Amino acid sequence: MSVRSEFEWYADWASDVSPLYERLARGAMDSPALLDMVADTPAGQPAPNLLLGAVHALLLDGAEHPLREYYPTCVDDPRDPDEGAPVEQFESFCLAHEGTIPDIASTRRVQTN
């Protein structure tokens, strides 16, 4: 399965679970730059989970960016993902951390059970 296909599958799954992650995954699947960031993830590890997890970890570690306004773990009153431009903010955040995100994604493991 291609990295883009992984994001498409994840977005379909997230549509019933997390409107924010669904939107971010759909945005990532159409962004060659974001797909490249997770192209070298370890075999058997889901690229969408690694990218979204790396971004969330950086936000939780205090990275300042307008994207954090969409995360309930970062602000008391998160923005609705249907408002504003979460996909554009996500891509902006990822590009600003393009030196860190691939390292996180390529060295971490996802536990999904």
Secondary structure, DSSP 4 states (H G I P E B T S, - for coil): --HHHHHHHHHHHHTTT-HHHHHHHHHHHT-HHHHHHTTTPPTTS-HHHHHHHHHHHHHHTT---GGGGG-TTT-SSPPPTTSS-HHHHHHHHHHHTTTTHHHHHHH------
